[in-house]
């Protein structure tokens, strides 16, 4: 009986923890939902807590070996055996005021430049001048659309940290609503390298792990080049150059396709611009000083 309950609990927790990457599952399953689903809320509290704690210990794998092979045939998608990037000590995060031609997406006051991914009003909250994920309210995306761009964004992981691997401080930044730069608390928190903080999720780990402790502000500076299509055929892949806390972690890396969980990334033809999306993965990650600059396509310069 106990093993059956644990198995069902772990399954629900897996759907919640990984749901933000897998649209087939809702993000961040709640303990109340788990208790109701398992019929254990009427159990003695100690037993109830023990079952949930045991299930949590079985949760959040640090890698998979049953996923497709990435190009090159060396590593699986989310391969836990892939070498972890070396850890580097960072200085202060890069905090830069928006230049004159930038669009300020969040200035510490309101979320007026954002909407829910369902088109409704953004459900996140402003706390102490930062935009904080409101768990269960869903992703938010910009009202404007962007193609080639330069993005500056600062964020803070929750402190004290909770959970481990992909369950700790998980969010993501999706360019054009499709191509993800991972946000995760990867400070002394092992996970699969192509899913750690600053990874191009499911594709490329960062060159180094430049994470700060939870509760400290961090920064991303990103140059994103949109993919180009000739009809339905890919003509040029999307690329990203990323600095994490001022340290280069991706150098014009060509993406394999749109972000996927436990699957190979593939391209599907789309328009020249799309919204910037921030992910609700159930953790109260905070964002501040978010601005973006449109860049002229290379052929137009």
C-alpha positions in Angstrom: 0.0 0.0 0.0 2.8 2.5 1.0 4.8 1.8 -2.2 1.6 2.3 -4.3 0.9 5.6 -2.6 4.5 6.7 -3.0 4.5 5.8 -6.7 1.4 7.8 -7.3 2.6 10.7 -5.3 6.0 10.8 -7.1 4.1 10.7 -10.4 2.1 13.7 -9.5 5.1 15.5 -8.2 7.0 14.8 -11.4 4.1 16.3 -13.4 4.3 19.4 -11.3 8.1 19.8 -11.2 8.7 19.3 -14.9 5.3 20.6 -16.0 6.7 24.0 -17.0 8.8 22.4 -19.7 6.1 19.9 -20.8 2.8 21.6 -21.9 1.0 18.3 -21.3 1.3 18.9 -17.6 0.2 21.9 -15.4 3.0 23.7 -13.6 3.8 23.2 -9.9 1.5 20.5 -8.5 0.3 21.6 -5.0 0.5 19.4 -1.9 -3.3 19.9 -1.4 -4.0 18.5 -4.8 -1.7 15.6 -4.1 -3.4 14.9 -0.8 -6.8 15.0 -2.4 -5.8 12.8 -5.3 -4.3 10.2 -3.0 -7.0 10.3 -0.4 -4.5 10.7 2.4 -5.7 14.0 3.9 -7.7 12.0 6.4 -4.6 10.0 7.3 -2.8 10.8 10.6 -0.7 14.0 10.0 2.6 12.3 10.7 2.0 9.5 8.2 0.8 12.0 5.6 3.9 14.1 6.0 6.2 11.1 5.9 4.6 9.8 2.7 5.1 13.2 1.0 8.6 13.6 2.3 9.6 10.1 1.0 8.0 10.9 -2.4 9.9 14.2 -2.5 13.1 12.4 -1.9 12.4 10.2 -4.9 11.7 13.4 -7.0 13.7 15.7 -9.2 16.1 13.4 -11.1 19.5 14.8 -12.0 19.4 13.3 -15.4 17.9 10.8 -17.9 19.2 8.0 -20.0 16.0 7.2 -21.9 15.8 10.4 -23.9 16.9 10.9 -27.6 20.5 11.4 -28.4 21.6 15.0 -29.2 23.4 15.7 -32.5 26.9 14.2 -32.4 25.6 11.0 -30.7 27.5 11.6 -27.4 24.9 12.8 -24.9 21.2 12.2 -24.3 18.8 15.1 -23.9 19.1 16.0 -20.2 21.9 13.5 -19.7 23.0 13.4 -16.1 26.4 12.0 -17.1 27.2 15.0 -19.2 30.1 16.9 -17.6 28.9 19.8 -15.3 30.4 23.2 -16.2 33.1 24.4 -13.9 32.0 26.8 -11.1 33.5 30.3 -11.2 33.3 33.0 -8.5 31.6 36.1 -9.8 31.7 39.7 -8.8 28.7 42.0 -8.6 25.9 41.3 -11.2 25.8 43.6 -14.2 23.2 46.3 -13.4 22.9 48.7 -16.4 20.4 51.5 -16.9 18.4 51.2 -20.1 20.0 53.1 -23.0 18.0 55.7 -24.9 16.7 53.4 -27.6 15.7 50.6 -25.3 12.1 49.6 -24.4 11.8 49.3 -20.6 9.8 46.2 -19.9 9.8 46.5 -16.2 10.8 49.6 -14.2 9.9 48.4 -10.7 6.4 49.9 -10.7 3.9 47.8 -12.6 3.5 45.0 -15.2 1.8 47.1 -17.8 4.1 45.9 -20.6 3.1 42.3 -19.9 0.0 40.1 -20.2 -0.8 36.5 -19.3 0.1 33.9 -21.9 -3.7 33.5 -22.2 -4.0 37.1 -23.3 -5.5 38.2 -20.0 -4.0 40.6 -17.5 -0.6 39.5 -16.1 -1.2 37.8 -12.7 2.2 38.3 -11.2 2.8 40.8 -8.3 5.2 43.7 -7.7 7.1 43.2 -4.4 9.7 45.7 -3.2 10.2 47.0 -6.7 10.6 43.6 -8.3 8.2 41.5 -10.4 7.6 38.2 -8.5 6.2 35.0 -10.0 2.7 34.3 -8.5 2.7 30.5 -8.5 -0.2 29.1 -10.5 -1.0 32.3 -12.3 0.8 31.1 -15.4 3.5 32.5 -17.7 3.5 36.1 -18.7 4.7 37.6 -22.0 5.3 41.0 -23.5 2.6 42.8 -25.3 5.1 43.8 -28.0 6.9 41.3 -30.2 10.6 41.1 -30.9 13.0 39.4 -33.3 16.7 40.1 -33.2 17.3 41.9 -29.9 19.5 42.7 -26.9 18.0 41.9 -23.5 19.1 42.9 -20.0 17.4 41.3 -17.1 18.1 40.8 -13.4 16.6 38.2 -11.2 16.8 36.7 -7.7 16.3 33.2 -6.5 14.2 32.5 -3.4 15.9 32.3 -0.1 16.1 30.0 1.8 16.1 27.5 -1.1 13.7 24.6 -1.2 13.9 21.3 -3.0 16.7 20.3 -5.4 17.7 19.8 -9.0 14.9 21.2 -11.3 12.7 21.8 -8.3 14.8 24.7 -7.0 14.0 28.2 -8.1 12.9 27.2 -11.7 11.8 29.7 -14.3 12.9 30.5 -17.8 13.2 33.3 -20.4 11.7 32.4 -23.8 12.7 34.4 -26.8 9.9 34.6 -29.4 7.9 32.5 -26.9 9.9 29.5 -28.1 13.6 29.5 -27.3 14.5 29.2 -23.6 17.4 30.5 -21.6 17.0 28.6 -18.3 16.6 30.3 -14.9 17.4 28.0 -12.0 19.1 28.0 -8.6 22.3 26.2 -9.6 24.3 27.3 -6.6 25.5 24.0 -5.1 22.5 22.3 -6.7 23.4 19.5 -9.1 21.1 18.8 -12.0 21.4 17.7 -15.7 23.8 20.2 -17.3 21.6 21.1 -20.2 19.0 22.2 -17.7 21.0 24.1 -15.2 21.0 27.9 -14.8 22.0 29.7 -18.0 21.6 26.5 -20.2 19.9 26.7 -23.5 17.4 24.3 -22.1 17.7 20.7 -23.4 20.5 21.7 -25.8 23.7 23.4 -24.5 25.0 23.8 -20.9 26.7 27.1 -20.1 30.5 27.4 -20.5 30.7 27.9 -16.7 28.4 27.9 -13.7 28.4 31.6 -12.6 25.5 31.4 -10.2 25.3 33.4 -7.0 23.7 32.3 -3.8 19.9 32.4 -3.5 18.8 35.7 -2.2 21.4 37.6 -4.2 20.6 39.5 -7.4 21.9 38.1 -10.7 22.0 39.4 -14.3 21.7 38.2 -17.8 22.8 40.2 -20.9 21.7 38.4 -24.1 22.1 39.0 -27.8 19.5 36.9 -29.6 19.3 36.4 -33.3 16.0 35.1 -34.7 16.0 32.1 -37.0 15.2 32.7 -40.7 13.0 30.5 -42.9 12.7 30.0 -46.6 9.1 29.0 -46.7 8.9 26.0 -44.4 12.6 25.3 -44.6 15.1 26.6 -42.1 17.6 29.0 -43.7 19.5 30.1 -40.6 19.2 29.0 -37.0 18.5 31.2 -34.0 21.6 32.1 -32.0 22.3 33.4 -28.5 25.3 35.1 -26.9 24.8 35.2 -23.1 26.7 36.9 -20.2 25.7 35.6 -16.8 26.7 38.0 -14.0 29.1 39.6 -16.6 30.7 36.3 -17.5 30.4 34.8 -21.0 28.5 31.5 -20.9 27.3 31.2 -24.6 29.2 32.6 -27.5 26.9 32.9 -30.5 25.6 29.4 -30.0 23.2 28.1 -32.7 20.1 26.6 -31.3 18.9 23.2 -32.4 15.2 24.3 -32.5 12.4 25.4 -30.2 12.8 24.3 -26.6 11.4 20.9 -25.6 11.5 18.7 -22.5 12.9 15.2 -22.8 12.7 15.5 -26.6 14.9 16.8 -29.4 14.5 20.4 -30.3 13.1 21.0 -33.8 12.3 24.1 -35.8 8.8 24.9 -37.2 8.5 27.9 -39.5 7.2 31.1 -37.8 7.1 34.8 -38.3 10.0 37.2 -37.8 9.0 38.3 -34.3 7.3 37.0 -31.2 6.8 37.9 -27.5 9.4 37.5 -24.7 7.9 35.1 -22.2 8.8 34.6 -18.6 7.9 31.2 -17.1 5.8 30.4 -14.0 7.3 27.1 -12.7 5.8 27.5 -9.3 8.7 29.2 -7.6 8.7 32.9 -6.4 11.6 34.1 -8.5 11.9 37.8 -8.7 12.8 40.0 -11.7 13.9 43.6 -12.0 15.5 46.1 -14.4 14.2 44.4 -17.6 14.9 46.2 -20.8 15.3 45.2 -24.5 16.6 46.8 -27.7 15.5 45.8 -31.2 18.5 45.1 -33.5 18.4 45.5 -37.2 18.6 42.2 -39.0 22.1 41.5 -40.4 20.9 41.9 -44.0 19.5 45.4 -43.3 22.7 46.9 -41.8 
